[in-house]
Every structure is written in structure tokens, then in C-alpha cells.
């Protein structure tokens, strides 16, 4: 499926067709996380916001605590 962005005020919007929303069980109240890998947009529904928040908090603590080791491993 190919899509183009549409103008929405001073922003751009991507219209997602209802069948895709139905497959993903996404509705207008679903929070979506938008990330990128540098080339692609990754749009993921957040089903459990509290769990996601806790995970991100734990990940930040690990990254802070083991920053030097992780940098060495990345090299």
C-alpha cells in the first residue's frame, strides 16, 4: 500500500485506513508511539501505558548505570 502525507494545518498527516486499524485493534483512543531507525517510521500502539512507562524507566536506569560498559560493547 502506498500513501502520501496530507496537509493538516501547519503539519502533515498520514491517513491510516480502517481495515489496518481493525487488524491492529487501534482506535481513536489508542496511544501510538512513533519512533525511527533513521530510515523508517515505526508506529506502535501502546496497549499498556503504565507497563511501557515502567519499562522505559528501567531501561534508562540500566543505561545510566552501565553506560561505560555498553559503549565499550558497542565498539
CHARMM internal coordinates of N, CA and C (Angstrom, degrees):
IC EDIT
DIST 1 N 1 CA 1.4415
DIST 1 CA 1 C 1.5267
ANGL 1 N 1 CA 1 C 108.11
DIST 1 C 2 N 1.2911
ANGL 1 CA 1 C 2 N 116.36
DIHE 1 N 1 CA 1 C 2 N 129.83
DIST 2 N 2 CA 1.4612
ANGL 1 C 2 N 2 CA 121.77
DIHE 1 CA 1 C 2 N 2 CA 177.30
DIST 2 CA 2 C 1.5258
ANGL 2 N 2 CA 2 C 108.93
DIHE 1 C 2 N 2 CA 2 C -107.69
DIST 2 C 3 N 1.3110
ANGL 2 CA 2 C 3 N 115.63
DIHE 2 N 2 CA 2 C 3 N 139.47
DIST 3 N 3 CA 1.4656
ANGL 2 C 3 N 3 CA 121.48
DIHE 2 CA 2 C 3 N 3 CA -179.16
DIST 3 CA 3 C 1.5134
ANGL 3 N 3 CA 3 C 109.24
DIHE 2 C 3 N 3 CA 3 C -134.86
DIST 3 C 4 N 1.3227
ANGL 3 CA 3 C 4 N 115.87
DIHE 3 N 3 CA 3 C 4 N 156.58
DIST 4 N 4 CA 1.4593
ANGL 3 C 4 N 4 CA 122.59
DIHE 3 CA 3 C 4 N 4 CA 171.50
DIST 4 CA 4 C 1.5147
ANGL 4 N 4 CA 4 C 107.89
DIHE 3 C 4 N 4 CA 4 C -122.11
DIST 4 C 5 N 1.3234
ANGL 4 CA 4 C 5 N 115.77
DIHE 4 N 4 CA 4 C 5 N 150.08
DIST 5 N 5 CA 1.4522
ANGL 4 C 5 N 5 CA 120.41
DIHE 4 CA 4 C 5 N 5 CA 175.45
DIST 5 CA 5 C 1.5210
ANGL 5 N 5 CA 5 C 109.22
DIHE 4 C 5 N 5 CA 5 C -70.88
DIST 5 C 6 N 1.3222
ANGL 5 CA 5 C 6 N 116.10
DIHE 5 N 5 CA 5 C 6 N 148.91
DIST 6 N 6 CA 1.4601
ANGL 5 C 6 N 6 CA 120.97
DIHE 5 CA 5 C 6 N 6 CA 175.85
DIST 6 CA 6 C 1.5179
ANGL 6 N 6 CA 6 C 108.25
DIHE 5 C 6 N 6 CA 6 C -117.35
DIST 6 C 7 N 1.3103
ANGL 6 CA 6 C 7 N 116.50
DIHE 6 N 6 CA 6 C 7 N 150.51
DIST 7 N 7 CA 1.4488
ANGL 6 C 7 N 7 CA 122.06
DIHE 6 CA 6 C 7 N 7 CA 179.30
DIST 7 CA 7 C 1.5248
ANGL 7 N 7 CA 7 C 109.82
DIHE 6 C 7 N 7 CA 7 C -71.08
DIST 7 C 8 N 1.3347
ANGL 7 CA 7 C 8 N 114.82
DIHE 7 N 7 CA 7 C 8 N 136.04
DIST 8 N 8 CA 1.4715
ANGL 7 C 8 N 8 CA 120.82
DIHE 7 CA 7 C 8 N 8 CA 178.23
DIST 8 CA 8 C 1.5282
ANGL 8 N 8 CA 8 C 106.31
DIHE 7 C 8 N 8 CA 8 C -141.33
DIST 8 C 9 N 1.3288
ANGL 8 CA 8 C 9 N 116.12
DIHE 8 N 8 CA 8 C 9 N 89.93
DIST 9 N 9 CA 1.4625
ANGL 8 C 9 N 9 CA 120.11
DIHE 8 CA 8 C 9 N 9 CA -173.65
DIST 9 CA 9 C 1.5238
ANGL 9 N 9 CA 9 C 109.22
DIHE 8 C 9 N 9 CA 9 C 65.98
DIST 9 C 10 N 1.3394
ANGL 9 CA 9 C 10 N 116.93
DIHE 9 N 9 CA 9 C 10 N -127.54
DIST 10 N 10 CA 1.4641
ANGL 9 C 10 N 10 CA 121.29
DIHE 9 CA 9 C 10 N 10 CA 177.12
DIST 10 CA 10 C 1.5196
ANGL 10 N 10 CA 10 C 112.08
DIHE 9 C 10 N 10 CA 10 C -92.96
DIST 10 C 11 N 1.3189
ANGL 10 CA 10 C 11 N 117.03
DIHE 10 N 10 CA 10 C 11 N 9.60
DIST 11 N 11 CA 1.4586
ANGL 10 C 11 N 11 CA 122.19
DIHE 10 CA 10 C 11 N 11 CA -177.50
DIST 11 CA 11 C 1.5128
ANGL 11 N 11 CA 11 C 110.59
DIHE 10 C 11 N 11 CA 11 C -117.07
DIST 11 C 12 N 1.3342
ANGL 11 CA 11 C 12 N 115.04
DIHE 11 N 11 CA 11 C 12 N 177.92
DIST 12 N 12 CA 1.4594
ANGL 11 C 12 N 12 CA 121.55
DIHE 11 CA 11 C 12 N 12 CA 174.49
DIST 12 CA 12 C 1.5200
ANGL 12 N 12 CA 12 C 107.76
DIHE 11 C 12 N 12 CA 12 C -116.73
DIST 12 C 13 N 1.3150
ANGL 12 CA 12 C 13 N 116.66
DIHE 12 N 12 CA 12 C 13 N 144.00
DIST 13 N 13 CA 1.4627
ANGL 12 C 13 N 13 CA 121.70
DIHE 12 CA 12 C 13 N 13 CA -178.75
DIST 13 CA 13 C 1.5225
ANGL 13 N 13 CA 13 C 109.57
DIHE 12 C 13 N 13 CA 13 C -125.34
DIST 13 C 14 N 1.3202
ANGL 13 CA 13 C 14 N 114.79
DIHE 13 N 13 CA 13 C 14 N 148.70
DIST 14 N 14 CA 1.4579
ANGL 13 C 14 N 14 CA 121.58
DIHE 13 CA 13 C 14 N 14 CA 174.87
DIST 14 CA 14 C 1.5237
ANGL 14 N 14 CA 14 C 106.95
DIHE 13 C 14 N 14 CA 14 C -112.95
DIST 14 C 15 N 1.3058
ANGL 14 CA 14 C 15 N 117.42
DIHE 14 N 14 CA 14 C 15 N 121.16
DIST 15 N 15 CA 1.4558
ANGL 14 C 15 N 15 CA 122.12
DIHE 14 CA 14 C 15 N 15 CA 179.91
DIST 15 CA 15 C 1.5262
ANGL 15 N 15 CA 15 C 108.12
DIHE 14 C 15 N 15 CA 15 C -86.23
DIST 15 C 16 N 1.3404
ANGL 15 CA 15 C 16 N 115.84
DIHE 15 N 15 CA 15 C 16 N 123.61
DIST 16 N 16 CA 1.4637
ANGL 15 C 16 N 16 CA 121.31
DIHE 15 CA 15 C 16 N 16 CA 179.15
DIST 16 CA 16 C 1.5237
ANGL 16 N 16 CA 16 C 107.65
DIHE 15 C 16 N 16 CA 16 C -104.96
DIST 16 C 17 N 1.3178
ANGL 16 CA 16 C 17 N 115.81
DIHE 16 N 16 CA 16 C 17 N 123.23
DIST 17 N 17 CA 1.4667
ANGL 16 C 17 N 17 CA 121.47
DIHE 16 CA 16 C 17 N 17 CA -176.88
DIST 17 CA 17 C 1.5278
ANGL 17 N 17 CA 17 C 111.72
DIHE 16 C 17 N 17 CA 17 C -64.54
DIST 17 C 18 N 1.3228
ANGL 17 CA 17 C 18 N 115.89
DIHE 17 N 17 CA 17 C 18 N 146.57
DIST 18 N 18 CA 1.4669
ANGL 17 C 18 N 18 CA 122.27
DIHE 17 CA 17 C 18 N 18 CA -177.20
DIST 18 CA 18 C 1.5259
ANGL 18 N 18 CA 18 C 113.37
DIHE 17 C 18 N 18 CA 18 C -55.41
DIST 18 C 19 N 1.3422
ANGL 18 CA 18 C 19 N 120.46
DIHE 18 N 18 CA 18 C 19 N -41.97
DIST 19 N 19 CA 1.4699
ANGL 18 C 19 N 19 CA 118.90
DIHE 18 CA 18 C 19 N 19 CA 179.17
DIST 19 CA 19 C 1.5402
ANGL 19 N 19 CA 19 C 113.12
DIHE 18 C 19 N 19 CA 19 C -57.78
DIST 19 C 20 N 1.3192
ANGL 19 CA 19 C 20 N 116.57
DIHE 19 N 19 CA 19 C 20 N -36.30
DIST 20 N 20 CA 1.4644
ANGL 19 C 20 N 20 CA 119.90
DIHE 19 CA 19 C 20 N 20 CA 178.03
DIST 20 CA 20 C 1.5234
ANGL 20 N 20 CA 20 C 109.88
DIHE 19 C 20 N 20 CA 20 C -69.31
DIST 20 C 21 N 1.3285
ANGL 20 CA 20 C 21 N 116.75
DIHE 20 N 20 CA 20 C 21 N -42.99
DIST 21 N 21 CA 1.4639
ANGL 20 C 21 N 21 CA 120.49
DIHE 20 CA 20 C 21 N 21 CA 177.39
DIST 21 CA 21 C 1.5224
ANGL 21 N 21 CA 21 C 110.17
DIHE 20 C 21 N 21 CA 21 C -60.32
DIST 21 C 22 N 1.3180
ANGL 21 CA 21 C 22 N 117.36
DIHE 21 N 21 CA 21 C 22 N -40.14
DIST 22 N 22 CA 1.4643
ANGL 21 C 22 N 22 CA 121.29
DIHE 21 CA 21 C 22 N 22 CA 179.58
DIST 22 CA 22 C 1.5303
ANGL 22 N 22 CA 22 C 111.43
DIHE 21 C 22 N 22 CA 22 C -64.43
DIST 22 C 23 N 1.3199
ANGL 22 CA 22 C 23 N 117.18
DIHE 22 N 22 CA 22 C 23 N -43.21
DIST 23 N 23 CA 1.4662
ANGL 22 C 23 N 23 CA 121.16
DIHE 22 CA 22 C 23 N 23 CA 179.04
DIST 23 CA 23 C 1.5284
ANGL 23 N 23 CA 23 C 110.47
DIHE 22 C 23 N 23 CA 23 C -60.19
DIST 23 C 24 N 1.3378
ANGL 23 CA 23 C 24 N 116.11
DIHE 23 N 23 CA 23 C 24 N -41.55
DIST 24 N 24 CA 1.4672
ANGL 23 C 24 N 24 CA 121.43
DIHE 23 CA 23 C 24 N 24 CA -177.97
DIST 24 CA 24 C 1.5239
ANGL 24 N 24 CA 24 C 112.93
DIHE 23 C 24 N 24 CA 24 C -83.81
DIST 24 C 25 N 1.3344
ANGL 24 CA 24 C 25 N 116.27
DIHE 24 N 24 CA 24 C 25 N -5.39
DIST 25 N 25 CA 1.4726
ANGL 24 C 25 N 25 CA 122.14
DIHE 24 CA 24 C 25 N 25 CA -176.30
DIST 25 CA 25 C 1.5324
ANGL 25 N 25 CA 25 C 110.56
DIHE 24 C 25 N 25 CA 25 C 56.50
DIST 25 C 26 N 1.3290
ANGL 25 CA 25 C 26 N 114.70
DIHE 25 N 25 CA 25 C 26 N 47.27
DIST 26 N 26 CA 1.4595
ANGL 25 C 26 N 26 CA 123.04
DIHE 25 CA 25 C 26 N 26 CA 179.30
DIST 26 CA 26 C 1.5235
ANGL 26 N 26 CA 26 C 108.14
DIHE 25 C 26 N 26 CA 26 C -109.86
DIST 26 C 27 N 1.3310
ANGL 26 CA 26 C 27 N 115.60
DIHE 26 N 26 CA 26 C 27 N 135.53
DIST 27 N 27 CA 1.4617
ANGL 26 C 27 N 27 CA 119.37
DIHE 26 CA 26 C 27 N 27 CA 173.55
DIST 27 CA 27 C 1.5274
ANGL 27 N 27 CA 27 C 108.86
DIHE 26 C 27 N 27 CA 27 C -130.58
DIST 27 C 28 N 1.3171
ANGL 27 CA 27 C 28 N 116.10
DIHE 27 N 27 CA 27 C 28 N -171.66
DIST 28 N 28 CA 1.4687
ANGL 27 C 28 N 28 CA 120.30
DIHE 27 CA 27 C 28 N 28 CA -175.28
DIST 28 CA 28 C 1.5294
ANGL 28 N 28 CA 28 C 112.43
DIHE 27 C 28 N 28 CA 28 C -66.98
DIST 28 C 29 N 1.3231
ANGL 28 CA 28 C 29 N 118.23
DIHE 28 N 28 CA 28 C 29 N -17.30
DIST 29 N 29 CA 1.4634
ANGL 28 C 29 N 29 CA 121.83
DIHE 28 CA 28 C 29 N 29 CA -179.52
DIST 29 CA 29 C 1.5274
ANGL 29 N 29 CA 29 C 113.17
DIHE 28 C 29 N 29 CA 29 C -95.19
DIST 29 C 30 N 1.3290
ANGL 29 CA 29 C 30 N 117.42
DIHE 29 N 29 CA 29 C 30 N -5.89
DIST 30 N 30 CA 1.4644
ANGL 29 C 30 N 30 CA 121.28
DIHE 29 CA 29 C 30 N 30 CA -177.99
DIST 30 CA 30 C 1.5297
ANGL 30 N 30 CA 30 C 109.65
DIHE 29 C 30 N 30 CA 30 C -76.66
DIST 30 C 31 N 1.3243
ANGL 30 CA 30 C 31 N 115.72
DIHE 30 N 30 CA 30 C 31 N 129.76
DIST 31 N 31 CA 1.4642
ANGL 30 C 31 N 31 CA 120.14
DIHE 30 CA 30 C 31 N 31 CA 174.77
DIST 31 CA 31 C 1.5198
ANGL 31 N 31 CA 31 C 107.99
DIHE 30 C 31 N 31 CA 31 C -78.67
DIST 31 C 32 N 1.3262
ANGL 31 CA 31 C 32 N 115.95
DIHE 31 N 31 CA 31 C 32 N 133.76
DIST 32 N 32 CA 1.4625
ANGL 31 C 32 N 32 CA 121.64
DIHE 31 CA 31 C 32 N 32 CA 179.50
DIST 32 CA 32 C 1.5232
ANGL 32 N 32 CA 32 C 109.39
DIHE 31 C 32 N 32 CA 32 C -113.18
DIST 32 C 33 N 1.3193
ANGL 32 CA 32 C 33 N 115.90
DIHE 32 N 32 CA 32 C 33 N 136.56
DIST 33 N 33 CA 1.4574
ANGL 32 C 33 N 33 CA 121.03
DIHE 32 CA 32 C 33 N 33 CA 174.73
DIST 33 CA 33 C 1.5259
ANGL 33 N 33 CA 33 C 107.14
DIHE 32 C 33 N 33 CA 33 C -100.52
DIST 33 C 34 N 1.3273
ANGL 33 CA 33 C 34 N 116.25
DIHE 33 N 33 CA 33 C 34 N 128.85
DIST 34 N 34 CA 1.4653
ANGL 33 C 34 N 34 CA 120.66
DIHE 33 CA 33 C 34 N 34 CA 179.14
DIST 34 CA 34 C 1.5156
ANGL 34 N 34 CA 34 C 107.81
DIHE 33 C 34 N 34 CA 34 C -113.25
DIST 34 C 35 N 1.3312
ANGL 34 CA 34 C 35 N 115.89
DIHE 34 N 34 CA 34 C 35 N 120.46
DIST 35 N 35 CA 1.4609
ANGL 34 C 35 N 35 CA 121.99
DIHE 34 CA 34 C 35 N 35 CA 178.59
DIST 35 CA 35 C 1.5193
ANGL 35 N 35 CA 35 C 108.08
DIHE 34 C 35 N 35 CA 35 C -129.63
DIST 35 C 36 N 1.3162
ANGL 35 CA 35 C 36 N 115.54
DIHE 35 N 35 CA 35 C 36 N 175.63
DIST 36 N 36 CA 1.4579
ANGL 35 C 36 N 36 CA 120.19
DIHE 35 CA 35 C 36 N 36 CA 177.22
DIST 36 CA 36 C 1.5156
ANGL 36 N 36 CA 36 C 109.39
DIHE 35 C 36 N 36 CA 36 C -143.51
DIST 36 C 37 N 1.3032
ANGL 36 CA 36 C 37 N 115.80
DIHE 36 N 36 CA 36 C 37 N 152.19
DIST 37 N 37 CA 1.4577
ANGL 36 C 37 N 37 CA 121.02
DIHE 36 CA 36 C 37 N 37 CA 173.25
DIST 37 CA 37 C 1.5290
ANGL 37 N 37 CA 37 C 109.81
DIHE 36 C 37 N 37 CA 37 C -104.13
DIST 37 C 38 N 1.3218
ANGL 37 CA 37 C 38 N 115.49
DIHE 37 N 37 CA 37 C 38 N 12.22
DIST 38 N 38 CA 1.4608
ANGL 37 C 38 N 38 CA 121.12
DIHE 37 CA 37 C 38 N 38 CA -179.09
DIST 38 CA 38 C 1.5241
ANGL 38 N 38 CA 38 C 112.89
DIHE 37 C 38 N 38 CA 38 C 100.53
DIST 38 C 39 N 1.3163
ANGL 38 CA 38 C 39 N 117.23
DIHE 38 N 38 CA 38 C 39 N -20.20
DIST 39 N 39 CA 1.4621
ANGL 38 C 39 N 39 CA 121.73
DIHE 38 CA 38 C 39 N 39 CA 179.21
DIST 39 CA 39 C 1.5230
ANGL 39 N 39 CA 39 C 112.14
DIHE 38 C 39 N 39 CA 39 C -126.11
DIST 39 C 40 N 1.3143
ANGL 39 CA 39 C 40 N 116.58
DIHE 39 N 39 CA 39 C 40 N -29.38
DIST 40 N 40 CA 1.4603
ANGL 39 C 40 N 40 CA 121.72
DIHE 39 CA 39 C 40 N 40 CA -173.64
DIST 40 CA 40 C 1.5187
ANGL 40 N 40 CA 40 C 111.26
DIHE 39 C 40 N 40 CA 40 C -124.16
DIST 40 C 41 N 1.3181
ANGL 40 CA 40 C 41 N 115.38
DIHE 40 N 40 CA 40 C 41 N 149.31
DIST 41 N 41 CA 1.4575
ANGL 40 C 41 N 41 CA 120.75
DIHE 40 CA 40 C 41 N 41 CA 169.15
DIST 41 CA 41 C 1.5186
ANGL 41 N 41 CA 41 C 107.15
DIHE 40 C 41 N 41 CA 41 C -87.53
DIST 41 C 42 N 1.3185
ANGL 41 CA 41 C 42 N 115.86
DIHE 41 N 41 CA 41 C 42 N 137.15
DIST 42 N 42 CA 1.4524
ANGL 41 C 42 N 42 CA 120.99
DIHE 41 CA 41 C 42 N 42 CA 177.63
DIST 42 CA 42 C 1.5226
ANGL 42 N 42 CA 42 C 106.76
DIHE 41 C 42 N 42 CA 42 C -121.85
DIST 42 C 43 N 1.3160
ANGL 42 CA 42 C 43 N 116.41
DIHE 42 N 42 CA 42 C 43 N 115.88
DIST 43 N 43 CA 1.4567
ANGL 42 C 43 N 43 CA 122.13
DIHE 42 CA 42 C 43 N 43 CA -177.76
DIST 43 CA 43 C 1.5210
ANGL 43 N 43 CA 43 C 107.39
DIHE 42 C 43 N 43 CA 43 C -112.20
DIST 43 C 44 N 1.3395
ANGL 43 CA 43 C 44 N 115.63
DIHE 43 N 43 CA 43 C 44 N 117.24
DIST 44 N 44 CA 1.4597
ANGL 43 C 44 N 44 CA 120.71
DIHE 43 CA 43 C 44 N 44 CA -175.82
DIST 44 CA 44 C 1.5245
ANGL 44 N 44 CA 44 C 110.36
DIHE 43 C 44 N 44 CA 44 C -125.63
DIST 44 C 45 N 1.3223
ANGL 44 CA 44 C 45 N 116.48
DIHE 44 N 44 CA 44 C 45 N 131.45
DIST 45 N 45 CA 1.4657
ANGL 44 C 45 N 45 CA 118.20
DIHE 44 CA 44 C 45 N 45 CA 175.41
DIST 45 CA 45 C 1.5212
ANGL 45 N 45 CA 45 C 110.36
DIHE 44 C 45 N 45 CA 45 C -71.77
DIST 45 C 46 N 1.3196
ANGL 45 CA 45 C 46 N 116.10
DIHE 45 N 45 CA 45 C 46 N 139.56
DIST 46 N 46 CA 1.4563
ANGL 45 C 46 N 46 CA 121.77
DIHE 45 CA 45 C 46 N 46 CA 175.96
DIST 46 CA 46 C 1.5193
ANGL 46 N 46 CA 46 C 106.51
DIHE 45 C 46 N 46 CA 46 C -98.88
DIST 46 C 47 N 1.3035
ANGL 46 CA 46 C 47 N 116.21
DIHE 46 N 46 CA 46 C 47 N 110.45
DIST 47 N 47 CA 1.4643
ANGL 46 C 47 N 47 CA 120.73
DIHE 46 CA 46 C 47 N 47 CA -177.52
DIST 47 CA 47 C 1.5186
ANGL 47 N 47 CA 47 C 111.50
DIHE 46 C 47 N 47 CA 47 C -86.48
DIST 47 C 48 N 1.3268
ANGL 47 CA 47 C 48 N 116.29
DIHE 47 N 47 CA 47 C 48 N -35.04
DIST 48 N 48 CA 1.4485
ANGL 47 C 48 N 48 CA 119.93
DIHE 47 CA 47 C 48 N 48 CA -178.97
DIST 48 CA 48 C 1.5293
ANGL 48 N 48 CA 48 C 107.15
DIHE 47 C 48 N 48 CA 48 C -128.80
DIST 48 C 49 N 1.3188
ANGL 48 CA 48 C 49 N 116.90
DIHE 48 N 48 CA 48 C 49 N 92.35
DIST 49 N 49 CA 1.4612
ANGL 48 C 49 N 49 CA 121.57
DIHE 48 CA 48 C 49 N 49 CA -174.23
DIST 49 CA 49 C 1.5229
ANGL 49 N 49 CA 49 C 112.45
DIHE 48 C 49 N 49 CA 49 C -61.66
DIST 49 C 50 N 1.3339
ANGL 49 CA 49 C 50 N 117.87
DIHE 49 N 49 CA 49 C 50 N -37.97
DIST 50 N 50 CA 1.4586
ANGL 49 C 50 N 50 CA 120.73
DIHE 49 CA 49 C 50 N 50 CA -179.93
DIST 50 CA 50 C 1.5253
ANGL 50 N 50 CA 50 C 110.47
DIHE 49 C 50 N 50 CA 50 C -64.12
DIST 50 C 51 N 1.3231
ANGL 50 CA 50 C 51 N 116.75
DIHE 50 N 50 CA 50 C 51 N -44.17
DIST 51 N 51 CA 1.4662
ANGL 50 C 51 N 51 CA 120.38
DIHE 50 CA 50 C 51 N 51 CA 178.88
DIST 51 CA 51 C 1.5281
ANGL 51 N 51 CA 51 C 110.55
DIHE 50 C 51 N 51 CA 51 C -62.87
DIST 51 C 52 N 1.3323
ANGL 51 CA 51 C 52 N 116.84
DIHE 51 N 51 CA 51 C 52 N -43.07
DIST 52 N 52 CA 1.4583
ANGL 51 C 52 N 52 CA 121.04
DIHE 51 CA 51 C 52 N 52 CA 179.17
DIST 52 CA 52 C 1.5303
ANGL 52 N 52 CA 52 C 110.89
DIHE 51 C 52 N 52 CA 52 C -61.86
DIST 52 C 53 N 1.3252
ANGL 52 CA 52 C 53 N 116.45
DIHE 52 N 52 CA 52 C 53 N -42.82
DIST 53 N 53 CA 1.4607
ANGL 52 C 53 N 53 CA 121.32
DIHE 52 CA 52 C 53 N 53 CA 179.18
DIST 53 CA 53 C 1.5334
ANGL 53 N 53 CA 53 C 110.70
DIHE 52 C 53 N 53 CA 53 C -63.17
DIST 53 C 54 N 1.3333
ANGL 53 CA 53 C 54 N 116.72
DIHE 53 N 53 CA 53 C 54 N -43.81
DIST 54 N 54 CA 1.4661
ANGL 53 C 54 N 54 CA 121.11
DIHE 53 CA 53 C 54 N 54 CA 178.26
DIST 54 CA 54 C 1.5265
ANGL 54 N 54 CA 54 C 111.53
DIHE 53 C 54 N 54 CA 54 C -62.81
DIST 54 C 55 N 1.3343
ANGL 54 CA 54 C 55 N 116.46
DIHE 54 N 54 CA 54 C 55 N -41.18
DIST 55 N 55 CA 1.4574
ANGL 54 C 55 N 55 CA 120.70
DIHE 54 CA 54 C 55 N 55 CA 178.72
DIST 55 CA 55 C 1.5199
ANGL 55 N 55 CA 55 C 111.22
DIHE 54 C 55 N 55 CA 55 C -62.49
DIST 55 C 56 N 1.3340
ANGL 55 CA 55 C 56 N 116.57
DIHE 55 N 55 CA 55 C 56 N -46.04
DIST 56 N 56 CA 1.4643
ANGL 55 C 56 N 56 CA 120.22
DIHE 55 CA 55 C 56 N 56 CA -179.66
DIST 56 CA 56 C 1.5231
ANGL 56 N 56 CA 56 C 111.29
DIHE 55 C 56 N 56 CA 56 C -63.73
DIST 56 C 57 N 1.3130
ANGL 56 CA 56 C 57 N 116.87
DIHE 56 N 56 CA 56 C 57 N -37.03
DIST 57 N 57 CA 1.4592
ANGL 56 C 57 N 57 CA 121.43
DIHE 56 CA 56 C 57 N 57 CA 177.89
DIST 57 CA 57 C 1.5257
ANGL 57 N 57 CA 57 C 110.23
DIHE 56 C 57 N 57 CA 57 C -65.04
DIST 57 C 58 N 1.3208
ANGL 57 CA 57 C 58 N 117.05
DIHE 57 N 57 CA 57 C 58 N -45.76
DIST 58 N 58 CA 1.4629
ANGL 57 C 58 N 58 CA 121.20
DIHE 57 CA 57 C 58 N 58 CA 178.89
DIST 58 CA 58 C 1.5224
ANGL 58 N 58 CA 58 C 110.90
DIHE 57 C 58 N 58 CA 58 C -63.33
DIST 58 C 59 N 1.3153
ANGL 58 CA 58 C 59 N 116.86
DIHE 58 N 58 CA 58 C 59 N -41.29
DIST 59 N 59 CA 1.4645
ANGL 58 C 59 N 59 CA 121.27
DIHE 58 CA 58 C 59 N 59 CA 178.97
DIST 59 CA 59 C 1.5226
ANGL 59 N 59 CA 59 C 110.79
DIHE 58 C 59 N 59 CA 59 C -62.72
DIST 59 C 60 N 1.3130
ANGL 59 CA 59 C 60 N 117.87
DIHE 59 N 59 CA 59 C 60 N -41.65
DIST 60 N 60 CA 1.4695
ANGL 59 C 60 N 60 CA 121.71
DIHE 59 CA 59 C 60 N 60 CA 178.25
DIST 60 CA 60 C 1.5286
ANGL 60 N 60 CA 60 C 110.71
DIHE 59 C 60 N 60 CA 60 C -62.17
DIST 60 C 61 N 1.3318
ANGL 60 CA 60 C 61 N 117.25
DIHE 60 N 60 CA 60 C 61 N -40.56
DIST 61 N 61 CA 1.4670
ANGL 60 C 61 N 61 CA 120.71
DIHE 60 CA 60 C 61 N 61 CA 178.60
DIST 61 CA 61 C 1.5274
ANGL 61 N 61 CA 61 C 110.90
DIHE 60 C 61 N 61 CA 61 C -63.92
DIST 61 C 62 N 1.3189
ANGL 61 CA 61 C 62 N 116.49
DIHE 61 N 61 CA 61 C 62 N -44.26
DIST 62 N 62 CA 1.4733
ANGL 61 C 62 N 62 CA 120.75
DIHE 61 CA 61 C 62 N 62 CA 179.18
DIST 62 CA 62 C 1.5206
ANGL 62 N 62 CA 62 C 109.98
DIHE 61 C 62 N 62 CA 62 C -62.81
DIST 62 C 63 N 1.3263
ANGL 62 CA 62 C 63 N 116.85
DIHE 62 N 62 CA 62 C 63 N -45.34
DIST 63 N 63 CA 1.4689
ANGL 62 C 63 N 63 CA 120.60
DIHE 62 CA 62 C 63 N 63 CA -179.98
DIST 63 CA 63 C 1.5245
ANGL 63 N 63 CA 63 C 111.15
DIHE 62 C 63 N 63 CA 63 C -61.22
DIST 63 C 64 N 1.3245
ANGL 63 CA 63 C 64 N 116.88
DIHE 63 N 63 CA 63 C 64 N -39.84
DIST 64 N 64 CA 1.4632
ANGL 63 C 64 N 64 CA 120.49
DIHE 63 CA 63 C 64 N 64 CA 179.99
DIST 64 CA 64 C 1.5278
ANGL 64 N 64 CA 64 C 110.72
DIHE 63 C 64 N 64 CA 64 C -68.82
DIST 64 C 65 N 1.3210
ANGL 64 CA 64 C 65 N 116.07
DIHE 64 N 64 CA 64 C 65 N -45.50
DIST 65 N 65 CA 1.4614
ANGL 64 C 65 N 65 CA 121.19
DIHE 64 CA 64 C 65 N 65 CA -176.53
DIST 65 CA 65 C 1.5296
ANGL 65 N 65 CA 65 C 111.93
DIHE 64 C 65 N 65 CA 65 C -66.87
DIST 65 C 66 N 1.3341
ANGL 65 CA 65 C 66 N 117.86
DIHE 65 N 65 CA 65 C 66 N -37.23
DIST 66 N 66 CA 1.4645
ANGL 65 C 66 N 66 CA 122.15
DIHE 65 CA 65 C 66 N 66 CA -173.39
DIST 66 CA 66 C 1.5300
ANGL 66 N 66 CA 66 C 112.67
DIHE 65 C 66 N 66 CA 66 C -115.08
DIST 66 C 67 N 1.3174
ANGL 66 CA 66 C 67 N 116.41
DIHE 66 N 66 CA 66 C 67 N 27.50
DIST 67 N 67 CA 1.4695
ANGL 66 C 67 N 67 CA 120.89
DIHE 66 CA 66 C 67 N 67 CA -175.58
DIST 67 CA 67 C 1.5190
ANGL 67 N 67 CA 67 C 112.45
DIHE 66 C 67 N 67 CA 67 C -55.22
DIST 67 C 68 N 1.3201
ANGL 67 CA 67 C 68 N 117.57
DIHE 67 N 67 CA 67 C 68 N -48.37
DIST 68 N 68 CA 1.4752
ANGL 67 C 68 N 68 CA 121.02
DIHE 67 CA 67 C 68 N 68 CA -177.49
DIST 68 CA 68 C 1.5239
ANGL 68 N 68 CA 68 C 110.98
DIHE 67 C 68 N 68 CA 68 C -61.85
DIST 68 C 69 N 1.3122
ANGL 68 CA 68 C 69 N 116.41
DIHE 68 N 68 CA 68 C 69 N -47.60
DIST 69 N 69 CA 1.4619
ANGL 68 C 69 N 69 CA 120.59
DIHE 68 CA 68 C 69 N 69 CA -179.73
DIST 69 CA 69 C 1.5190
ANGL 69 N 69 CA 69 C 111.30
DIHE 68 C 69 N 69 CA 69 C -61.81
DIST 69 C 70 N 1.3230
ANGL 69 CA 69 C 70 N 116.92
DIHE 69 N 69 CA 69 C 70 N -44.24
DIST 70 N 70 CA 1.4597
ANGL 69 C 70 N 70 CA 120.35
DIHE 69 CA 69 C 70 N 70 CA 179.92
DIST 70 CA 70 C 1.5227
ANGL 70 N 70 CA 70 C 112.24
DIHE 69 C 70 N 70 CA 70 C -63.76
DIST 70 C 71 N 1.3296
ANGL 70 CA 70 C 71 N 116.45
DIHE 70 N 70 CA 70 C 71 N -37.71
DIST 71 N 71 CA 1.4772
ANGL 70 C 71 N 71 CA 119.56
DIHE 70 CA 70 C 71 N 71 CA 177.29
DIST 71 CA 71 C 1.5340
ANGL 71 N 71 CA 71 C 110.54
DIHE 70 C 71 N 71 CA 71 C -64.69
DIST 71 C 72 N 1.3334
ANGL 71 CA 71 C 72 N 116.16
DIHE 71 N 71 CA 71 C 72 N -42.13
DIST 72 N 72 CA 1.4827
ANGL 71 C 72 N 72 CA 119.44
DIHE 71 CA 71 C 72 N 72 CA 178.47
DIST 72 CA 72 C 1.5216
ANGL 72 N 72 CA 72 C 111.22
DIHE 71 C 72 N 72 CA 72 C -63.65
DIST 72 C 73 N 1.3209
ANGL 72 CA 72 C 73 N 116.65
DIHE 72 N 72 CA 72 C 73 N -41.16
DIST 73 N 73 CA 1.4566
ANGL 72 C 73 N 73 CA 120.13
DIHE 72 CA 72 C 73 N 73 CA 178.15
DIST 73 CA 73 C 1.5239
ANGL 73 N 73 CA 73 C 112.23
DIHE 72 C 73 N 73 CA 73 C -64.20
DIST 73 C 74 N 1.3148
ANGL 73 CA 73 C 74 N 116.75
DIHE 73 N 73 CA 73 C 74 N -34.00
DIST 74 N 74 CA 1.4659
ANGL 73 C 74 N 74 CA 121.22
DIHE 73 CA 73 C 74 N 74 CA -179.15
DIST 74 CA 74 C 1.5325
ANGL 74 N 74 CA 74 C 112.03
DIHE 73 C 74 N 74 CA 74 C -68.77
DIST 74 C 75 N 1.3271
ANGL 74 CA 74 C 75 N 116.32
DIHE 74 N 74 CA 74 C 75 N -23.33
DIST 75 N 75 CA 1.4777
ANGL 74 C 75 N 75 CA 119.82
DIHE 74 CA 74 C 75 N 75 CA -179.06
DIST 75 CA 75 C 1.4782
ANGL 75 N 75 CA 75 C 108.62
DIHE 74 C 75 N 75 CA 75 C -82.12
END
COOR INIT
IC SEED 1 N 1 CA 1 C
IC BUILD
